[in-house]
Amino acid sequence: GNRNESEYVNYNNNNDGKGIFGDFNFQFKNYSFMAEIGGGLNTNERVQNHSTKAQVDEMLLYLNGEKYFSNSSFNGGISAQRVISKLQESNAENLLGGEIGITHNLTPLTSLFASYSRSFIVPNVDYIFDWKGHINHLIDTATFDTYQIGTKSVFGIHELSGNLFYILGRDEAYFEPITYSNQTLDKTRRIGGEAKFTTHFNAQIYSSLAYAYVDATMRGNGGYKGNTIPGVSKHTLST
C-alpha cells in the first residue's frame, strides 16, 4: 500500500492520495522451453479539497513463453489489461498487448535478434489535475508499437551490444504549455538506436558505457505536427 500527497505550492492546494498494488509471477523453465504467467493490480486515488476524488485502477494478466532450438530461440507473449479511470464519470479501457521475437546465434559468441511488441503506459492519477491542482479531465492510456533489431557479441570478459528501434505512439501524455493543462498527443514517432559496452571483471563486478540516440517527433494533426516531443532527450550517455 501507499499514501501520497500532491502539493501545489503557489496555490496552497494539497491533494491527498492512497493506493494499493501487488503482483504475482510463476515460471517454469528447462533446456527446451520457458513458460511464465503473471499479473498485477495497481490503484491510485487523489482527493481534492476533501471532496472530489480522482482514481485510476489497473488490472493486468500476462502469459509469456520461449522455445529453444540449437542455434535459435523464439519468444512470444500476450497481455490483457483493464484500466478504469474515475472522476465524476467513469471510463474503462480493455487493452490487449503482446510481444514476438526471434534470436539467432551466428556463432557461439555472436547473436542477432528482431522483435515487435505492443505496450501501454497508464498515466499517473495526477495527470487528471491541472497546474493549480484543480480537476482537469480524464487522460487516455498511451499505446506504443515497437520494432527492434539488434546484435550482441562477447569478446572474453567484454560484451558489445546494440539495437535499432522504430516506435509508433498514440495518446502520449504531456504538459501543454499554452493552456497550462495536461493533454495527450495524437500520434508520435521515435527512431533511434542504442549501443552498450560492458566489461565483466567477475560475477559481481562489471563496468558499462552506453549511448542512445532518439529522434522523437509528433505525427498528429493537433497543431504540433513535425515538432519534437517535449521532455525526450536526443542524446543520452551513461556510465
Secondary structure, 3 states (H helix, E strand, C coil): CEEEEEEECCCCEEEEEEEEEEEEEEEEECCCEEEEEEEEEEEEEEEECCCEEEEEEEEEEEEEEEEECCCEEEEEEEEEEEEEEECCCEEEEEEEEEEEEEEEEEECCEEEEEEEEEEEECCCHHHHECCCCCECCCCCCEEEEEEEEEEEEEECCEEEEEEEEEEEEECCEEEECCCCEEEECCEEEEEEEEEEEEEECCCCCEEEEEEEEEEEEECCCCCCCCCECCCCCCEEEEC
